[in-house]
Amino acid sequence: MIQLFPESALTQLEFDKVRALLMEHCQSEYGRHKAEKLRVHTKLEFIELELRQTHEYKLIRQSGLYFPNDYVLNLSKDIRLLGIPGSFLGGEQWMQIRRLAENMQSIFRWFDTERRVAYPALSQVIKDTYYEKTIIQLIDEVLDEGGNVRDNASEDLARIRMSLYRKRGELSRVFDRIVRKMKRDGLAADIEESFMNGRRVIAVFAEHKRQVKGILHGESDTRKTSFIEPEETIGLNNDIFELENDERKEVYRILRDLTARLSVYAPLLKTYLEVVGEYDFIRGKARLAIDMDANYPTVVDKAHVQLIRAYHPLLYLYNLRSGKPTIPLNLTLDEQSRILVISGPNAGGKTVSLKTVGLLQLMLQSGLLVTADPDSTFGVFKKLMIHIGDTQSLEFELSTYSAHLVHMKHFMEAANGRTMFFIDELGSGSDPNLGGAFAEVIMEELARKHAYGIVTTHYLNLKVMAGKVPGIINGAMAFDEQRLLPMYQLIVGKPGSSYTFAIAERIGLDKRLIERARTLVDEDQYNLDRLLNRTEQDLRQVEKREKDLNKMLADNARLKKEMETVMDKERHRQQVELQREQNRITDERIAQMKDMERKLKAVVSEWKRTENKEEVMKTLNALLFQQKEKQVTEKRQAAFDEKYVEIGGAVKVGDRVKMRQNRQVGTVSEIRGKKAIVQLGRIPLTVDLGDLTVVEEKPETASSQ
């Protein structure tokens, strides 16, 4: 367990509010109790296991998977009773125990081999237990789905219930006959029949009650109706009453026997209850993490803090409901920069930043996912100390500053290398010069002891000190001087201005008063604050330009990626088209070969069948000639496609043309009516104009020439 100072540290950092939210997400008594007593641990193995379990359950919920931990009833008293010799559990109690065992069966089935590998931390919960199917089997042998003892639970019970069934049937028949007769005689009231004292009785008009033989069991409130057990049914009612008594005794005996037989499983059932409660607690943590948009960071077993886009979880939930953004903070505390001094104007977010770091550290060490980027890194601290707000002590009659010094004394005495401390307004409550001096001494001592922490202050000497003492760094809360509004953004590495005079000027305070105040302030102090003011505003401009530049770079990268995507798609389209053309040509060739094969087979068959071999040879030669002619034509077409492209249009003298018949290319030298003279090299050919197509050389072919 982490050492806390003071005892109210958890409350001051609002950890109690996080616990309350966690309790609301737990459904079982076990889970709520564990959330209420949530502890802050210091063992890395425990912290890692708790974080992994919560993270894995969060992944299950976000992926829409079902995890079978629906059972949330508290059976701790019933299970304790089960372990006591001679105890007795009723049917309804057994049905609840059966549901518990059934839930455990579902959990063990859910964790198959694949899921045990995928969710190792969650499977650790059931590592040291097992599922015992005998529990459900023994209960089912005795009880039905409604929790009633089965007729066949024992031979005596079966006999008793059969006798009851017969007696009740006989009673019903006799009673119905009596009712019909009394209705004919006008003796029965409108109610006709009822049950009183466990006996079946008939409702008779009060003035006729002496006409009915039997036992009077009572009268209505108006005394107009009497309830009489007819004489003929007294014996049957007695028999039924006795059988019902026998049934109750036998049911009690059977349930007591079942309790004795299952009492050996009381410790196992207690473990089952703890397992389903543990899963309910983990589910509560996962639901809280989803609400807060919390993540699983890296954890190291040393003093270290590296927060990336971290924010206060309670502030985030409040802003979420209000529709406001939450400004994250980035912060690193390591061996070289252990203590951060945050300065800046009031209401600028210094205390919120301090509380954010402290609360997230407590949440992490209690096994809760944290509201920070998953790339953040958290160390493990053994002590946490905080001083915040008015610490005036009435009990010891100490002033605010006296109480402040008492706390600081404890800080300096108890701090070590695994201590995290938080001090809000160090040195306040005393004379500025004297308080500032003591504040420097306190800071030096805490730095000497290698403690990690955050300090907020307005003292200029502490801002100067942070730049000189090893291990101490400055930080400032950003402030919009133009609008006089805090920006709630932490900037590490520089001190912040208090903006005292800037705010006074902006609100229109008399310049004479402002100048008078300036004369009362030490010149160096005033110049330093003004320098910090100007530096911060210059930094705002630099950050704005950097943000604009990053946006332009991001837009450029996006456009480049989009262009690459378009080019990749075009290359892919061309490859697909080329592949389709190649496939088409291949299919045509295959069809031609099959056709040739078919014709050759026909020729061979004809050769075998006919005596006129010469005629068959002529057919074969013609077939081979056609095939050769076809290959020549295809070759010419391929040569043409490689060099020329058809453009069509009217044929004119001087045009390059392709002759459709032989696919050769020549130049038109003369046109005579519907004929054209085509010069093929030195050979002139006369060709019909309809058999010519105008072509031109492809650009790449022409340029290569």
Helices and strands as residue ranges (DSSP letters): E 3-5, H 9-12, H 15-25, H 29-36, H 44-62, H 76-82, H 91-110, H 113-118, H 120-123, G 124-126, H 134-142, G 151-153, H 155-184, E 188-196, E 199-205, G 206-211, E 214-219, E 225-230, G 231-233, H 234-262, G 263-265, H 266-292, E 298-299, E 305-310, H 313-322, E 329-333, E 337-343, H 350-365, E 377-378, E 383-387, H 400-414, E 419-423, H 432-448, E 452-456, H 460-466, E 471-480, E 485-492, H 500-506, H 511-520, H 523-609, H 613-643, E 644-646, E 656-659, E 665-672, E 675-680, E 683-688, G 689-691, E 692-697, H 699-704
